Amino acid sequence: MKSILGIGNALTDILAVLPDDKFLNEYHLPKGSMQWVDKDTCDKIFDALKPMGIQYVAGGSAANTITTTAIFGMPSGFIGKIGDDEIGSLYKSDQEQYGIKSTLLKGKDISGRAMVFITAANAERTFANYMGATLEMGPEDLKQEYFEGYDYFHIEGYLVQNQALVRKAVEMAKAAGCIISIDMASYNVVESNNSFLHNIVENYVDIVFANETEAKAFTGKEPEEACHEIAQMVQIAVVKTGKTGSMIQQGDEFYQIQPWPAKAIDATGAGDTYAAGFLYAHSLGMPLKVCGEIGSIIAAKVVEVVGSKIDIPRWKAAKQEIRELISANTPTE
């Protein structure tokens, strides 16, 4: 089976369920918001959370994608940076649990963390994020040997703000013969790095994943026209349109992919898992439409759970549905 390497921010999600808004108010965290906090605030919040009972989940956009490809059975690797601390050790052991070949470099700062407060009753999520050691990863950390032997290389768009790192990474991946994919990750990152992102996409990238706001920030156009325009720059353009599914184009081949049925409660990780399903199917040589459908199947499972990790029953159901789809699209001798 073909292999995949990802690079991204090694962020650990620290999940805490709160009975009311008292804790949020105490730390000036508007309910439903995502706040960037400094190290002192991060430490204070983390220390206050510990007695409440918290759940640790290794996350980050590219890492979510790579974890999912590993569960599909693809040999999967990941490059990131952690701190020399308990959170970093937990991150490493989580990836090892899934059989991921991790290159987790050590930074001077503490490991990056996304503290997620789930308010009881409506399960609304509020974030307090500290990037920590993830921001210390630079081009000097990369070695050509990290990329050798992989068939695919996947980048999360959040890294684009570190332009020197991304340029070095795509140069090394291209030299290693990888098919390069990028998930644009955030429309504001696209807006603030548009010319650089165009340069990287047009010169190095083979597969682009974007949602409709990211695609509009990149091209200035609505989803279908944006998909057409991106497809002129790369081999495959994928524009995800949320509840209405996704659209895919390669050359003159264009498909509108319907969303897979789901009882959605939390969209966290949906784009990351879609990319994993798509790339897994692509690695098997599946038709373009089937790649999108497999992405849609696995994304539908993750939106039914809180957080970015799919539970075992849903994984079993997804694998069965995907096996049937692959079987129906595999020519018989």
N, C-alpha and C positions, 0 to 999 in steps of 0.2 A: 504493500500500500504506500501511496505517496505521503510525504512528510511535510510538516508546516512549522515555521518559526514565527513567533510574534515578538514585538517590542512595545513596551508601554509603561505607564505609571503603575508601580507595584503598590496599590492602595488597599489597605484592609478595611472592610466595612465592619464597624462596631455597632451592632444593633441593640437598642434598648427599648422596651415597651414601657411607656409612661402612663400612669393612671389619669393624669390631668395635665394642665399646662403650667403648673407651678415651676417645674424645673426649667422649662423654656423661658419663662419670664425672668427667672433669677439670672440667667446667663444672656439675656437680651437677644434671644433667638426667635424672630417672628415665625409663627406657626406656618409650615408649608414652604419655608424659604430654604435657600442654600447659602450659607455664610462661610466666607474664608476667615479663619481665626489665626491669631499668632500663637507661638509656641507656649507661652505662659497660660493663655486661655485654654489651649488644647489640653495641657497637663491638668489644669484645674477641673475641666469638664470630665476628663478621663478618670481622674481619682474619685470624683463624686459619683461616677457611673458604676464603678467596680462593685460596690456593695449591693447594687440593685439587681445584679444578675444580667450579664451581657453575653451576646453571641458574636463570635468572630467569624467573618467570612472573607477569604482572600478575594479581592476584586480588582477593579480597573478594567477599562473597556477591552483592550487587547487580551488581557489575561482571561477575561470571561470567554472570549472567543476561543482561545487556545485550550481552556479547560473543556469546553464543549467538543472541540475536534478530538481531544484525547479520549473523551468518553465514547465518541463514535469509533475509536480504534485507530485513528491516524497517529503515527509517531509525531509527537508535538514538543516543541521547545519554546522557551520564553526568556527574554532578556529584560531585566529591570534592576532597580537599585533600592535597597532596604537599609535600615539602620541596624546597628549591632545591639539589638534589644529583643525583648520577648515577642513583640508584635512581628518583627522580622523573622524570627524563628518559626512562629506559627504560620506565617505566609509560606515559608519554604516547605514546611511539613505538609501544608495543604496541597501545594503543587505536586509534591512527591507522591501523595496519596493517589493522585490521578495519573501517575506515571509520566508527568511532564519532566522533560530534561531542562532544568532551570539553570540559567546563568544569572544568579542574583548577586550583583556587586554590592559591596558594603560602602555606605556613605558615612559622613561624620555626624549628620543630624539624625534625629529619631525617624523611625519608619513612618511613611505617609499613612494617614488614616482618615476615613470618612465616618464620622460619628453620626449614626442615623437614629433619630428619635421617632418611634412609631407611637402616635397618640391613640390611646384606646378608643373604642367605639367606631370611628370611621377609618382607622388605620392610616391617617394622614402622616406623611413623612416630612421631617425637618432635618436638615443637614448642617453639620459644623465640620468643615474640612481643613486639614492641615497637610500640605504636600510633603513636608519634611525632606527626607533623603532622595525622594524621587526627582527633585529639582536639581540634584547634584550630578545626574547622569549627563555626560558630555561626549563629544566625538572621540576624545582620547581614550574613553573606556572600551571602545569597540575594537575587536580583532577579526581579521578575515576568517579565521578558523571557526568563529561562532556561526558563520553562515554556510559553511561548506556542508554539502550532503543533504540540504533541504530543497524541496521542490517548490514550496510556497513561502513567501515572506509577507506577514501582515502587520500593518502599522495602524495605531490609533491616532486619530486626528489631533487629539489633545497635545501630542508631542510636537506638532508643527510649530509651536511657539519657540521651540528650541531648534532653530533652522539648521545650525551647523551639525547637530546630532542627526537630524533626519536626512540631510544631504549625504553625510558619510554612510549612514545605514543603507540608503537605497543604492549608493555606488557599490558597496560591498555585496549587497544582495544580487545586484545585476551581474557583478563579476562572478558570483557563485552560480549563476544560471537560474535564479529563482523567478517564478511568476510572482509579481509584486501586487499586493492589494492594499488599499487604504480605506478606512472608515472615517469619514470626515468629522464625525463626533459632535460638533457643536457649531451652530451658525455664526456665533460671535467670533470663534477662532478662525473660521473661514473668512469672515469680513476683515479681520485685522491682519491676515496673512495671505490675502488673495493672490497677489502677484507671485509670491514664492510658491504657493500651492499650485498655481497654474504651471509654473516651470517644472515642478516635481512630477505632476500628473502627466504633462505632455511628453516628458523626457524619460521617465522611469516606470511609471505605474501602468499595470495591465488591467486591473479591475478596480473600479470605484464604487463604494457604497456610500449613499447619502440619503438623508431624509429630505422631505420637500423643502423645509426651511434652509437646510444646508445647500441643497441644489440651487435654490433661488439666490442665495448669497454668492454662490460660485459663478452662476451664469446670468443672473438677473431675470430668469425666466420661470414660468410655471412648470410643474412637474414633467409633463410629457415633452414639452419643448426643451427643457433642461436635460432630460434623458437623451434626447436626440443629439444635443450639442456635446454632452460629455462623451457620448459614443463615438464622436468624430476624433476625440483626443486619445482614447484608450481602446483596448480590445472589447471590454464589457463594461457597460454602465448599468448600475442598479439604483433606482430611486424608490425609497420606501415611503408609502403614503398612509401609514397608520391603519386606521380601521378599514380603509378601502383597499389595502393590500400593497402591491409593489408593481413596478414596471422595469423591464429589463430590455436592453438592446445590445446587439452585437452586429456590426455592419448594418445590413438592411433588415435583419431579423429582429422583430419587436414583439414583446409579450406583455400583456396585462395579467398579473398574477392575483387571483382572488385570495383574501385572507382566509386562513384555516379557522374553523369554528372554535371559539374559546369563550369562557366566562372570565373576562379580564377583570383583575383587581389591582394590578400593579405593573406598569410598563417597564420597570427597571430591567435592563439586560436584554430587552427584546431585540434591539438592533444588533447587539453583540452575538446573540445566538443565531439570528437570521444569517449573519455573515458566516458563522461556523457551518451551518447546514448547507448553505450555498457552496462554500469552498469544498466541503466533504463530497458533495455530489459532483462538483466539477472535477475533483481529483479522480473520480470513478469514470469519468468520460460521459456522464449523463447529458442528455439534451438540455439546452439552455432553460427551457420551460420547466423541466423537472428540477433543475437546480433551484429555481425560484420557489417551486412548490415545497421542496424539502426545507428550504429556509423558512418558509411560511409555517410549516408543520411544527418545527421546533420552537419558533418564536411564540406560537400559540400556547405552547406548554408553559413557557416561563412567565407569561402575563397572568397565568392562573395562580401563581404563588407570590408571596411577599419576598422580595429580594431577587437575586440573579441566579440562584441555584434551583434547578428542577428536582423535584422529589422522585424517588424510585418508581412508584406506580406510573407517574406521567412519562418517565423515561422509557419504561417498558412499552407503554402505549405508543409513544412516538416511534420507537425502533420498529415496532410491528407495522405501523402505517407506512414508514419509510421503506421497509423491506418489500412490502406489497407494491409500492410505487416503483421502486427500482426493478423488481421482477417483471412488472408489466411493461417496462421500457427497455428491457434487455433482450436483444435479438436471440432467438433460439436457433441452434444449428439445424 
